[in-house]
Amino acid sequence: MDERRNNDDEAARARGARLSRRELLTRAALAGAAVPSLGAILAACAAPSPAGPAAGAGAGSAAVTLDPAAKITIALTNDFKTLDPPFYTTVGERQALYSIYSPLLELDEKLDLVPNLIESWDVQDGGTTIILKVRKGVKFHDGTDLDAAAVKFNLDRILDPKNAAPQRSNIDQVSKVDVTDPLTVRLTLATAYTPLLGFLSEGPGFVASPTAIQKYGKDFGQNPVGTGPFQLLEWRKADQLILKRFDGYWKPGLPKAAQVILKPIPDETVRMANLQEGTVDIVEDVPPQDRAKVRTNPDYEHWDEAGTRWPMVRLNLKKAPLDNKLVRQAIASAVNRDDIIKAVYFGEAVPAYGPISPLYGSFYDPEVEKYGFKYDLAAAKAKLAASGATNVSFQIDVQNQQSQQRMAEVIRANLAAIGINMTIQQYESTAWTDRVNKRAYQATLGSWTLRADIDGTIYRHYALDGNQNSMGYENAQVDALLKRSRTLPNGPERVKTFRDAQKLIVDDAPWIFLLFEKQQRAWRKSVTALPKIADTMPRTDGVGRKK
């Protein structure tokens, strides 16, 4: 990168503000550029590892001199309401947690679980006892020590039903948490529970300061205190989260940057303009229409990962007309996934016919491409007629993101072809999340990403007590299969259990399965890369600015 561009970057950062959409459009007008309409877009397309810190920490910084005073700005898509790990519900919150907290275990770039805040674990008694050895010498941001008592405090807080933590159902097979010495925790389980270690690498595994939780009470989510590489400096609501280096961070030589600034920028055009201007350094989610340009831009580096996110339509099975299975099947048969891939994703996706991504390896069943609902207008009309429903109409909720609006427009046109009227209502991301959590929607356009264990996708959404089952989905056979899957070790029998459950879920159509998307992260060449882990969460301890 030439020096003029470096100076432009520094000047843009010094202005201390991202480009607004109004400013962007003004610049475009002055330059004689045209902003394409949606119609124009549619017409134009279309086993434990050895103890130690997680692999990939500090990726991209080897043999590079970094600026210790650097401030790194990362553009996210979604905003955050709480930074209290047991209570997070949005992807934006989850992304922020990895900078403020450290989980007990971590995913590495090979998607293997490795120790993090624990040095090791030992599974005993047929899986009903798990021993965690807590890492010595780790401090919370408030100067208090991480020890076995702190881990117990956090897990007990999640497990206490009175707290109604959304993450509780992910670890509720733990019946007792004991401290056996200052750095050893014993978990006693009601039964063997295969997904537990995976869940301890995300929400339930993030350990917060017990002292700070007791100090702030219900306001802790606005005053987070963890053991992560960065601590809270300032939270400007609906604008940015400013985090500063935690000098007591337990990983030697990290973090590399003085500050990390997380900016929710839902507008795709504005997000990419800020990257171009240098007011942000990293864009976590490059819009599909911009990915080809990113790949050829000499100022950027990028990471593409296929199948990491799967957009879908959740249907509320407790509200007419979507309580009618044949209506849902008609919708599933009327949606043309190829239209969406062409018009919205510019070819950066493949069709999805079920909820299990190919990234889950052997759990993915290629047979779903045969038994899943495909685009078939004749079949859709026949199912709608057989349903007995007339004048079918419903509202779909979308977030204030252009890609969601475009996708909803395509789906609306598809459904109109069989006589279904679908209206579109847009919401700001936190309001959208509230409607999902309260089951206030009829249909809602959302997405999901990879979890350390497949249970984090399938059980959470399709079990009756799954913490993401906002659809009100109930199937006793699916419930039995998913409960059994939690007790089975990974292997052919567990694979078959999930494949059998998927077949039933697809037939019930509580989701309209759409596609598996290729995601792209982009960053300016003046900064180092984040670890390339397929859950797409930004681990920021090793990111820095090159001198």
N, C-alpha and C positions, 0 to 999 in steps of 0.2 A: 504494500500500500504506500502511495507517495506521501510526502510530508504535508502537502496541501490538504489532503484528505484527513490526515491525523489532526491538523490544526482545526479543520472544520468540525471534526468530532468533538474536540475539546471545547470549542466555542458553543456548540449545541448543548453539551452537558452543562456548561456554565450558565446557560439561560435558565436551567433548573425547571423547565416545563416541557411536557410533551406537546406535540402538535395536536391541535383539536381538529375535528372534522371540518369545522367552518374554515379554519386557516388553510387546511389542505385543499379544500375546494376553491378557495380564493386563489391559491397558488396555481392550481390546475387551470383556472380560467385565464389567469395572466399569461400562462404558458401556451394557451390555445388548446389545452387538452380537453377531451370529452370524457364525461363520466358515463360508462355504459349502463343502460337500463337492464332490468331483469329480463325483459323480452329479448333484448339484443343478445344477452348471454345465452338464453335458451335457444335462440335461433342459430347462434354461432356454433353450438356444440353438437360441444358437449363434454442325601446322607450328609452329616455335618462335615464342613471343611475344617482345616486346621484353624485354631484360635488366632484371632488377629483382626484388625480393621478390615472392613469390606473392600474387596477388590474394586479398583476403579476410582477410589478416593484420590482426588488430586489429579485425575486424568488430564492429559494435555499440557501439564506444567513442567514436565521433565526437560532439563537442559534449556530452559527458557528463563531469562531474567524478568521478574515481575515487579510491578510497582506496588510497594506495601501500602501506599495511601489510596489505592484505586477504589473507586465506587462503581460497582457493576449493577446495571439496571436491566431487569428481566421483565419482558411483557408477557402477561398471562391473559387468558380469555375471561376467566370468572373472578368475581369479587369474593370477599370473605366476611362472615358475620362473627365467627368465633374461632379462636386459636387454642381451644381446649380440646386435646386429642380425643377423649371418649365421646365428645359431642359434635365432632365435625360431620358434615353431611354433603359438602360440595367439593368438586375437584379443585377449585381454587384454594380452599382451606387445606386440603390434603397436600397440595403443592407447597404451601407455605410452611407446613409442619416440619418438613425435612430440613429446613434451615435452622429452626429454633430448637428442635428436639433431636435426640438420637434414639432409634429404636433398639430393643434388646437384641434382635437379630437383623440382618440386612440381606437384600438380594444383591448378588454381584452381576457382572455383565453377562455371565453364562446362565443367569436365572437360578443359580444355586444359593441356598441359604447359608450364610456364614455368620459367625459370632460378631457382635458389635458392642453393646453395653454389657453383654455377658462374655466371659472368656471361653465358656464351653457349656454344653448341656448333655444330660444323660437320661435316656428313656429307660425306665425300669418297670417291673411288675406287669409285663404285657401291655405297656402303654398307659397304665393308670397312675404312674408316678413319674414326674419329670423333675430332675435336679438342675437348677440354674446356678452357675458360678458367676457372681457379679464381678465386673472388672474393678480392680483396685485403683484408687487415686483419681477417680472422676469427680468433678465438681459441677454443681448447678450454677446458673448465672448469678444467684444470690450469695454464692460462696459456701453454701452448705454441701455436705458430702452425699454422693450417691452410695447407698449401701443396700443390703438385703431388706432392711426395714422400709426404705423408700420404695423399692419395687413392690413389696407387699401392700403398702399404703395405696399405691396407684391401682394395682389389680383389684384390691378389695373395694375401692371406690367405684370401679366399673361394674363389679359383680353385685353391688348393693342395689336391689330392685328399687329402693326409694329414690335413687338418683336418676332412674329412667335413662341411662346412657344408651344412645343408639348402638354403640359398639358392644354392648353386653352380650347380645345373642351370638357374637363371634367367639366368645370364650366361656359361655355359661356351662360348659361341661366341667369346668374347674369347680370342685366342691369345697376346696380348702387351700389356703396359701399359708405356709409356715416358714418362719425364719429359723434355720437350724444353726447358723453361726453368722457373724456380722456380714459375710459376703456370700452366703448360700441360702437359696430359696428352694423350698420343696413344694411342688404343685401336686395336689391329689385330685384325681379326676374320677368322676362317676363311672366312666367307661373309657376305653381307648378312644382317642380323638385325633385323627390324623392331621386335620388342618391347623391345629393349635400353633405349631411353630411358625407356620406361614403367617398367621394373624399377628404374631408377636414381632413381625417385621414391619407392621404398619400401625394403624390407629391404636389398638390395645397395647402395643409394645412401646409406644412413646412414653417416656418416664418424665413426669413433671415434679417440680420441687414441692414436697409436702408442706414445707414452711410457707411457701408462696400461696398454695391452695388454701391453707388455713387463714392466711392474712387477707386474701382478696375475696374469698367465698365465691358467691355467684358471679362476681365480676372477674374471676380469674381468666376467663376466655378473652378478655380485653387487656389483660396484663400477664401474658404468658412468660413462664420461667422454666427453661429446660436445661439440657446439657449440650445442646447443639452448637455448631460453629458460630452462630450469630445470635445476638440477643436484641430484644426490642429497644429501639431508640425513639421512634415516633410512628404513630398510626394515623394517617390522614384519611378518614373514612371516605369511601367511594373514589379515592385517588391513588394512594400508594402506601405501602408498608415499608418503613425504613428500618433496616437491621444493621447493627454495628458488630464489628469483630468481638468475639468473646476471647479475651486474652488467656483465660484459664481452660480453653478447649483441650480435651484429653488426647487428641491425635497430634503427635509432634509435627511442628512446622506448618500447621494449618490453623485457621483458614488463611488463604492467600490474600484476600481482599480486605480492605478496611470497612467497607459497607457493601451490603447487597440491598437493592431497592426492588421490591416487587410491585409492578404496576398492572392492575387489571385494565385491559383495553379491549372491550368486546367488539368494537368496530374493526373489521378486518382491514379496511383501507387505511385507517388511521394507524393501526398497529404496524403495518408494513412501512408506512411513510416515516414513522418514528425510527425504525431500523435504518432506513435510508439516510435520514438526517443525522443519525448518531445520538439521538436523545434516548434510545434504548440500545443495549448491546446484544441482547439475546431475545429472540422471539420463540416462545415455547411451542407455538402452534401456527405454522405458516399456512395460510389459506391455500386450498388446492390450485386456484388459478394463478398463484404466484410462484409455485414450486419450480417450474421449469426455468423461470428467470433467476431464481436463487441459485440454481445449479450452475448457471453460466456466468454469474456475477463475480468478478475477480476480488471484490471487497468482502465476500462472505465465505464462510464455510457452512456445511450443513450435514445433517444426519437424517436419513430416510429409514423408516422401519415399517414393514408391512404388517397389517392385521392388528395393530396395537389399540385401535379404538373401533367400536362397533355401534354406530348410530342405529336407533330403533324407535318405534312408536309404542309407548306403553298405553294399554287400554284399561280403563276402569271397569272391571267386571261387575261392579255393584251398581252401575248406572246404565239405564236404557239409553240407546239401543244396543250398547256394547256388552250387555249381559247375555246376549244371544250369540251362542257359539257359531251358528251358521252365518250370521252377519260378520263376525270377526273373520271367519274363513273366506267369506266373499271379499272382504277388504284385502286380505293377504294375497288373494289370487288376482286382484285388480291392480295392485301396485307394480309398476314396471321398473324394476331395479336398474335395468340398463339405461333407462331415461335419466335416473338420478345420478348414476355413475358418470354419464356423459355430460349432463347439464350442470351438475353441482360439483362433482369431484374431478372433472376433466381427465377421466380415466385412472385416477389415483385410488382405486378401490376395486374390490371384487364382490359379487353378490353374496349375501348371507341368507341361509335358509333355516338356521337354527341359532341358538345362543352360545355355542362353544366355538371359540376362535381357533384357527389352525395353530396359533402360538401355544395352545395347550397340548401340543404333540399328539401322543397316542389317544388322548381323550377325544380328539376331533374325529368324527365319523364321516368319511366321504359319502356314505349312503344317504346322508341328509340331503345331498344334492339331487337324489332321486325321489325321496318321500316328502320333502319340504314343498310348500306352496310356491309355485312359479307363476309368472305372468300368464294368465289364460282368461281372456274376457268372457268366453262362453261359459267356462266353469264358474267364474265369479257371478255372472248373471243367474246361473242355475242355482247356486247356493243362496243368493239373495232371495230368489223367488221361493225356494224351499223354506226359508226362515220364517215366512209369514209376515215379516216386517214391511211396512209401507212408509213412503215419504221419509226415508232414513236420513237423518241429519245429526251432526255433532260438531263440537268445537275442538280444535287441536291447539294446545298451548305450545308456544315456542319461546326461546330466549331471544334477547335483542342482539342476535348475531345474523349477519347476512346469509351465511350458509344454511342456517336453519330456516330462514324465511324462504329461500330458494327451494329447499327440499320440500317444504310444506306446499309451495305453489305447484310443484310437480305432482305430489300426491293428490292434491285437490283436483287437478285436471284428470288424473287417472281415475279417481272415484266418480267424477262427474260422468264418465263414460258408461257407468253402470247405474246411474241414477241416484247416487249418494251425494248429498250436499255437505261438504265439510267447510266450516269457517275457520279462520286463523286468527288467534289472539296472541300478541307479543307481550312479554313481561321482562322486566329487568331480572338478572340472574338470581338474586336472593329472593325476590318475590316469586319467581318460578319455582325455586326450591321449596318455599313455604307451601305452595299449592300442591306440590308432589307429596310432601310429608303429611299434609292434612287430607290427602286424597280428595282434593277439591276439584280435580280435573275430570273431563270425560276421556280425552286422549291427550298425550303429551309427548313431544319429540325430545328424546334424550340420547344418551350414549353411555358406554361403559368401557373400562380399560382393564388391562391384565392385572391379575392378583397373583400373589405368591403360590396360592393353592386354588384349584378350580372351584372349590367350595365357596370361595369369595365371590364368584360370579353366579353359580347355579343355586346353591342353597339360599344365599342371601335374597335372591329374587323370587324363587319359586316354591320354597318351603312355606307352609302356612305361617310359621313364626319367623321367617326371614326378615331381617331389618330393612330390606329394600323392596319388600313385597307390597308396594303401594297399590298394585292392581287389584288386591283382594282375591288373588288366585288361590283356589283350593282344589287339590286332587289327592285323594287318599293314597293312591298307588304311587304318585310322585313323592309324596311325603315319606312313605315307607322306604322307597329306594334311596332318597337323599339322606335320611337318618342312618340307614345302613352304611352308606358310602363314608360317613364320618368315622366309622369304627374299623374300616378295612384299610390295610396297608396299601400303598401304591403298588399297582400291579394289574394283571389282566382282569381280576374279579372287580376291582374298583372301576377300571375303565368300562367294563360292561355295564355296571350299575349306572354310571352317568349316561352312557349311550342309550340305555333303555329309558331312563328318565327323559332324555331329550326327545325321544320319539313321541312320548305322551304329551310333552309340553308343546311341541310343534303342532300337533293335532288340535290342542285346546286353544292355541293362538292368543295367549294373553299379551304377547308382543307381536307387532308386525316386524319381522326380521328384515333388515334392509341390506346392509353391506358390512364388509370388513375394510376399514380405511387404512391406507398408508399415511402415516403422519410424518411431518418434517419439522425438525428444529433447525433454526438458522442463527448464526452469530457472526459478528464482525471479526475479521481476522486479527484485530487488535486485542482480542481476548482469547483465553484458552477455553477448551471444550469442557462441557459437563460430562460426567460418566454416561455412557450409552447403555442404559438399562431399559428394557422394553416396557416397563410399567410407566415410562415417560415422566417420572417424577424428577424434578431438578435437585440433585445433590450438589450443594454449592460450596462445600468446604475447599475444593481445589481450584475453583474458578478464579482467574486473575487477569490483570491487564499487562500486556507485554510492554516493556520499556523500549 
